[in-house]
């Protein structure tokens, strides 16, 4: 069966974006108050919950793994936006502006995914979803280390590239979980 990763990516992102914009209408852009480290911790909490659910196979809260991956995607977008927005930029932003910024970050991340998929031959399709979770957790630990080093790296990608990778891993997991 032929696959169209770009189309599957777009389907997953449409679900994430819809929720993101609904929450923006409900709450405004309250996430603007979050520091980079807080965003990283939010992604960590979601990834750790996924890992726990993968291992225990039981959820006592009622939210499934898919909703946590959606949260990871949306927090990665928030993280990328916060890296770009300045502290003196307004906290409250119009929904249309947020949507344009969301699209910009997701489109750049999709381009990266397509380039990597070309080079890696879509190896993620043969991976276990649990491995994608572990890769997200590893990237979170890398981001925490970069944050602890005041954003400086000697030979590694920066925080934004790690957010992009985590977003793409979460999209892959949702494609594998058949969220489209």
TIBALO-214616 format. One line per 4 residues: number of its first residue (from 1); their letters; for each residue x, y, z of C-alpha. Coordinates in steps of 0.5 Angstrom, whole numbers, padded with zeros to 4 digits, always signed. Layout:
<recs>
NUM	a	X:Y:Z ~ ...
</recs>
This chain:
<recs>
1	xxxx	+0000:+0000:+0000 ~ +0003:+0007:-0002 ~ +0003:+0012:+0003 ~ +0003:+0019:+0003
5	xxxx	+0007:+0022:+0009 ~ +0006:+0029:+0007 ~ -0002:+0028:+0007 ~ -0002:+0024:+0013
9	xxxx	+0002:+0030:+0017 ~ -0003:+0035:+0015 ~ -0009:+0031:+0017 ~ -0005:+0030:+0024
13	xxxx	-0003:+0037:+0024 ~ -0010:+0040:+0022 ~ -0013:+0036:+0029 ~ -0008:+0039:+0033
17	xxxx	-0009:+0046:+0030 ~ -0016:+0046:+0031 ~ -0015:+0044:+0038 ~ -0010:+0050:+0039
21	xxxx	-0014:+0055:+0036 ~ -0020:+0053:+0040 ~ -0016:+0054:+0046 ~ -0013:+0060:+0044
25	xxxx	-0020:+0063:+0043 ~ -0022:+0060:+0050 ~ -0016:+0062:+0054 ~ -0012:+0067:+0050
29	xxxx	-0005:+0067:+0049 ~ -0004:+0066:+0057 ~ +0002:+0061:+0055 ~ +0006:+0067:+0053
33	xxxx	+0008:+0067:+0061 ~ +0011:+0061:+0060 ~ +0019:+0061:+0060 ~ +0022:+0056:+0056
37	xxxx	+0024:+0051:+0062 ~ +0017:+0051:+0063 ~ +0015:+0049:+0056 ~ +0020:+0043:+0056
41	xxxx	+0017:+0041:+0063 ~ +0010:+0041:+0060 ~ +0013:+0037:+0054 ~ +0016:+0032:+0059
45	xxxx	+0010:+0031:+0063 ~ +0006:+0029:+0057 ~ +0012:+0024:+0054 ~ +0013:+0021:+0061
49	xxxx	+0005:+0020:+0062 ~ +0005:+0016:+0055 ~ +0011:+0012:+0057 ~ +0007:+0010:+0064
53	xxxx	+0001:+0009:+0060 ~ +0005:+0004:+0055 ~ +0008:+0000:+0060 ~ +0002:+0000:+0065
57	xxxx	-0003:-0001:+0059 ~ -0009:+0003:+0064 ~ -0011:+0010:+0064 ~ -0014:+0012:+0071
61	xxxx	-0015:+0019:+0068 ~ -0019:+0018:+0062 ~ -0015:+0021:+0057 ~ -0011:+0017:+0052
65	xxxx	-0004:+0017:+0049 ~ -0007:+0020:+0043 ~ -0009:+0027:+0047 ~ -0002:+0027:+0050
69	xxxx	+0002:+0027:+0043 ~ -0003:+0032:+0041 ~ -0001:+0036:+0047 ~ +0007:+0035:+0045
73	xxxx	+0006:+0038:+0038 ~ +0002:+0044:+0041 ~ +0007:+0045:+0046 ~ +0013:+0044:+0041
77	xxxx	+0010:+0050:+0037 ~ +0009:+0054:+0043 ~ +0016:+0053:+0045 ~ +0018:+0055:+0038
81	xxxx	+0014:+0061:+0038 ~ +0017:+0063:+0045 ~ +0024:+0062:+0042 ~ +0022:+0067:+0037
85	xxxx	+0018:+0072:+0041 ~ +0021:+0077:+0045 ~ +0020:+0079:+0052 ~ +0017:+0086:+0051
89	xxxx	+0012:+0083:+0045 ~ +0005:+0083:+0048 ~ +0002:+0077:+0052 ~ -0004:+0077:+0048
93	xxxx	-0004:+0076:+0041 ~ -0010:+0076:+0036 ~ -0013:+0069:+0034 ~ -0011:+0070:+0027
97	xxxx	-0004:+0072:+0028 ~ -0003:+0066:+0033 ~ -0006:+0062:+0027 ~ -0001:+0065:+0022
101	xxxx	+0005:+0064:+0027 ~ +0003:+0056:+0028 ~ +0003:+0055:+0021 ~ +0009:+0058:+0020
105	xxxx	+0013:+0054:+0025 ~ +0009:+0047:+0023 ~ +0011:+0049:+0015 ~ +0018:+0049:+0017
109	xxxx	+0018:+0043:+0021 ~ +0014:+0039:+0016 ~ +0020:+0041:+0011 ~ +0025:+0039:+0015
113	xxxx	+0021:+0032:+0016 ~ +0020:+0031:+0009 ~ +0028:+0032:+0008 ~ +0030:+0027:+0013
117	xxxx	+0024:+0022:+0011 ~ +0028:+0023:+0004 ~ +0035:+0021:+0007 ~ +0032:+0016:+0012
121	xxxx	+0027:+0012:+0008 ~ +0022:+0013:+0013 ~ +0025:+0008:+0018 ~ +0020:+0011:+0023
125	xxxx	+0014:+0007:+0020 ~ +0018:+0000:+0022 ~ +0019:+0003:+0029 ~ +0015:+0002:+0035
129	xxxx	+0011:+0007:+0038 ~ +0014:+0006:+0044 ~ +0021:+0008:+0041 ~ +0018:+0015:+0039
133	xxxx	+0016:+0016:+0046 ~ +0023:+0015:+0048 ~ +0026:+0019:+0043 ~ +0022:+0025:+0045
137	xxxx	+0024:+0024:+0052 ~ +0031:+0024:+0050 ~ +0030:+0030:+0046 ~ +0027:+0033:+0052
141	xxxx	+0033:+0031:+0056 ~ +0038:+0035:+0051 ~ +0033:+0041:+0051 ~ +0034:+0041:+0059
145	xxxx	+0041:+0041:+0058 ~ +0042:+0046:+0053 ~ +0037:+0050:+0058 ~ +0042:+0049:+0064
149	xxxx	+0048:+0051:+0059 ~ +0044:+0058:+0058 ~ +0042:+0056:+0051 ~ +0049:+0055:+0049
153	xxxx	+0052:+0049:+0045 ~ +0059:+0047:+0042 ~ +0057:+0042:+0037 ~ +0049:+0040:+0037
157	xxxx	+0043:+0043:+0034 ~ +0039:+0048:+0038 ~ +0033:+0048:+0042 ~ +0029:+0050:+0036
161	xxxx	+0031:+0044:+0032 ~ +0030:+0039:+0038 ~ +0023:+0042:+0039 ~ +0022:+0040:+0031
165	xxxx	+0024:+0033:+0032 ~ +0020:+0032:+0038 ~ +0014:+0035:+0034 ~ +0015:+0030:+0028
169	xxxx	+0016:+0024:+0033 ~ +0009:+0026:+0036 ~ +0006:+0026:+0029 ~ +0009:+0020:+0027
173	xxxx	+0006:+0016:+0033 ~ +0000:+0019:+0032 ~ +0000:+0017:+0024 ~ +0002:+0010:+0027
177	xxxx	-0004:+0010:+0032 ~ -0008:+0012:+0026 ~ -0010:+0019:+0028 ~ -0012:+0022:+0022
</recs>
